[in-house]
Amino acid sequence: MMLIPCPWCGPRNETEFHYGGQADVAYPADPQATSDVDWARFLFYRANPKGAFAERWNHQAGCRRWFTLRRDTRTNEILHDDRAVTR
């Protein structure tokens, strides 16, 4: 079990959350002009690092808000620093 710190509700069980993927992925500036290859890159290709990684999470069974947190992908440890949780 992993406890995820919701910025509004506090620490909650991971079963209350929905994983939203890599944080800071920019939506295409001009979707109509985006090629199929670029759409595929946007939709499916993400970094898969070992170590600190910024992720988007949605507290589905709680406040239903989205937030970003940093997690160590090797250990699942939530990194508690200035950038750990952002709204």
Backbone bond lengths (Angstrom), bond angles and torsions (degrees), N, CA, C in turn:
res aa  C-N    CA-C-N  psi(-1)  N-CA   C-N-CA  omega(-1)  CA-C   N-CA-C  phi
1 M - - - 1.454 - - 1.531 108.80 -
2 M 1.308 114.18 138.87 1.463 120.14 178.38 1.527 107.74 -118.80
3 L 1.327 116.76 132.58 1.458 121.23 174.24 1.519 108.27 -93.99
4 I 1.327 115.98 124.98 1.455 121.54 -179.97 1.524 107.97 -106.85
5 P 1.339 118.06 127.66 1.468 120.60 -178.32 1.531 111.96 -82.69
6 C 1.327 116.73 100.89 1.463 120.69 174.60 1.529 107.91 -73.59
7 P 1.339 118.53 130.77 1.468 120.30 -179.07 1.524 113.32 -62.08
8 W 1.326 118.54 -21.93 1.460 121.90 -177.33 1.524 112.58 -102.78
9 C 1.336 117.99 -34.26 1.466 121.32 -173.41 1.522 114.16 -107.74
10 G 1.331 117.13 -11.10 1.454 120.24 -176.92 1.523 111.35 88.70
11 P 1.335 117.60 -172.49 1.466 121.35 -177.75 1.529 111.56 -64.59
12 R 1.337 115.43 132.60 1.465 121.51 179.54 1.528 108.99 -139.90
13 N 1.330 116.18 159.69 1.453 122.96 178.77 1.522 110.58 -63.77
14 E 1.319 116.83 143.44 1.464 121.22 -178.13 1.526 113.22 -59.31
15 T 1.326 118.99 -22.49 1.469 121.15 -179.68 1.523 112.42 -67.35
16 E 1.330 117.93 -15.30 1.466 121.70 178.58 1.525 112.51 -83.43
17 F 1.334 117.71 -6.34 1.458 121.76 -171.27 1.522 112.52 -114.53
18 H 1.326 114.55 157.89 1.465 122.82 172.53 1.523 107.24 -118.81
19 Y 1.329 115.88 128.10 1.464 121.66 179.85 1.519 109.16 -75.76
20 G 1.327 117.00 129.45 1.454 121.51 -177.29 1.510 114.85 -105.82
21 G 1.314 117.91 0.23 1.457 119.95 176.84 1.516 113.75 95.65
22 Q 1.311 113.72 -169.30 1.463 122.37 -177.57 1.520 110.88 -63.57
23 A 1.317 116.37 134.92 1.469 121.56 178.22 1.522 110.40 -78.17
24 D 1.306 115.37 160.74 1.466 123.09 173.34 1.529 114.31 62.91
25 V 1.332 116.88 34.32 1.459 120.61 173.45 1.524 106.38 -93.75
26 A 1.314 116.36 116.30 1.468 121.00 -174.66 1.528 111.23 -78.43
27 Y 1.335 115.67 132.96 1.463 122.21 174.60 1.528 107.99 -68.25
28 P 1.331 118.38 143.15 1.472 119.59 -179.83 1.528 112.21 -54.96
29 A 1.319 116.12 136.23 1.471 121.53 -177.41 1.522 111.74 -63.45
30 D 1.318 117.45 -39.67 1.466 121.78 179.85 1.530 108.39 -127.59
31 P 1.338 118.26 86.38 1.465 121.23 -175.81 1.530 114.01 -56.55
32 Q 1.326 117.22 -34.69 1.468 120.16 -178.76 1.527 112.27 -66.94
33 A 1.314 117.03 -28.91 1.460 121.22 -177.62 1.529 112.78 -96.18
34 T 1.321 117.29 -0.08 1.459 121.14 -177.32 1.524 110.47 -77.50
35 S 1.320 116.49 131.81 1.470 120.93 -179.40 1.528 110.33 -74.02
36 D 1.323 116.49 164.01 1.460 121.31 177.74 1.525 111.36 -61.52
37 V 1.308 116.44 -36.98 1.466 120.69 178.90 1.528 110.14 -64.61
38 D 1.332 117.03 -44.50 1.464 120.21 178.95 1.526 111.47 -66.96
39 W 1.340 118.05 -36.19 1.468 120.54 175.43 1.525 110.24 -63.04
40 A 1.319 116.94 -43.07 1.465 120.56 178.59 1.524 110.49 -60.90
41 R 1.328 116.93 -42.92 1.476 120.22 177.27 1.524 110.95 -60.85
42 F 1.341 116.43 -43.03 1.463 120.63 -179.51 1.531 111.26 -65.30
43 L 1.314 117.52 -43.44 1.460 121.51 -174.26 1.524 114.45 -78.70
44 F 1.324 117.21 -38.30 1.458 119.11 -166.55 1.526 116.39 -115.97
45 Y 1.313 118.91 -24.04 1.457 120.12 -174.02 1.524 111.01 -99.00
46 R 1.331 114.72 117.76 1.458 121.18 -179.93 1.523 109.73 -133.18
47 A 1.300 115.06 159.37 1.468 120.39 175.07 1.527 108.70 -68.57
48 N 1.313 116.48 148.00 1.459 121.60 177.78 1.531 108.19 -134.82
49 P 1.347 116.53 66.09 1.467 119.78 -172.97 1.526 112.67 -79.27
50 K 1.302 114.79 159.68 1.461 121.25 168.57 1.512 105.57 -95.93
51 G 1.319 116.90 119.45 1.458 119.97 -179.94 1.513 112.01 120.87
52 A 1.323 116.37 -152.62 1.466 122.54 -175.52 1.523 110.79 -63.39
53 F 1.337 115.16 134.10 1.461 121.19 -176.21 1.523 108.54 -149.68
54 A 1.337 117.18 130.84 1.468 121.81 178.06 1.526 108.98 -87.68
55 E 1.343 116.13 128.67 1.464 122.06 -175.16 1.522 111.32 -131.13
56 R 1.320 116.17 154.56 1.463 122.66 173.90 1.528 108.30 -98.73
57 W 1.339 115.76 136.56 1.460 121.90 177.94 1.522 109.16 -133.51
58 N 1.326 115.73 147.60 1.457 122.24 176.72 1.522 107.98 -120.34
59 H 1.339 116.50 127.14 1.462 120.99 179.18 1.532 108.75 -85.20
60 Q 1.330 116.08 78.82 1.461 122.49 -173.65 1.517 113.69 -63.72
61 A 1.311 117.96 -39.04 1.460 120.57 -176.20 1.526 112.11 -93.74
62 G 1.315 116.48 13.59 1.463 120.88 -179.48 1.508 110.69 -132.67
63 C 1.313 116.15 -115.89 1.470 121.98 -175.15 1.529 113.19 -77.54
64 R 1.339 117.83 -10.84 1.472 124.55 177.99 1.529 113.25 65.69
65 R 1.310 117.54 22.54 1.467 121.47 179.71 1.526 111.06 -98.43
66 W 1.333 114.91 152.61 1.458 122.51 175.44 1.526 109.52 -93.18
67 F 1.330 116.08 145.84 1.458 121.15 174.73 1.528 109.20 -154.00
68 T 1.315 114.98 164.94 1.463 121.98 178.82 1.515 108.98 -110.56
69 L 1.329 116.50 136.85 1.461 119.67 172.44 1.515 109.06 -138.39
70 R 1.328 115.31 160.21 1.461 121.16 177.60 1.520 108.52 -104.60
71 R 1.350 114.94 132.78 1.456 121.59 -176.92 1.522 108.67 -135.08
72 D 1.331 115.55 143.89 1.459 120.35 173.89 1.524 107.11 -83.03
73 T 1.325 117.83 115.77 1.463 121.32 -174.77 1.529 113.14 -71.85
74 R 1.323 118.03 -15.88 1.466 120.27 177.79 1.515 111.50 -79.33
75 T 1.336 117.21 -36.23 1.464 121.07 -172.43 1.527 113.71 -117.16
76 N 1.333 118.15 -8.34 1.472 124.49 -173.47 1.523 113.02 66.82
77 E 1.319 117.29 11.42 1.465 120.82 178.60 1.529 109.74 -71.16
78 I 1.342 116.04 131.14 1.460 121.47 174.07 1.523 106.72 -77.91
79 L 1.317 116.58 127.43 1.460 120.91 -176.90 1.517 109.47 -86.37
80 H 1.325 115.71 112.10 1.461 122.01 -177.70 1.519 109.95 -93.01
81 D 1.310 115.49 93.52 1.456 121.51 174.31 1.524 107.26 -145.00
82 D 1.314 117.25 -170.19 1.468 120.51 -177.21 1.519 112.53 -57.47
83 R 1.335 116.24 -30.72 1.455 120.40 -176.04 1.524 112.62 -101.80
84 A 1.331 118.96 8.55 1.463 121.15 -173.27 1.521 112.39 -62.50
85 V 1.308 117.60 -49.39 1.461 120.72 -177.78 1.518 108.79 -129.77
86 T 1.303 116.83 125.04 1.463 121.76 175.32 1.510 109.07 -129.30
87 R 1.300 115.18 145.51 1.469 119.91 -176.94 1.486 112.05 -86.84
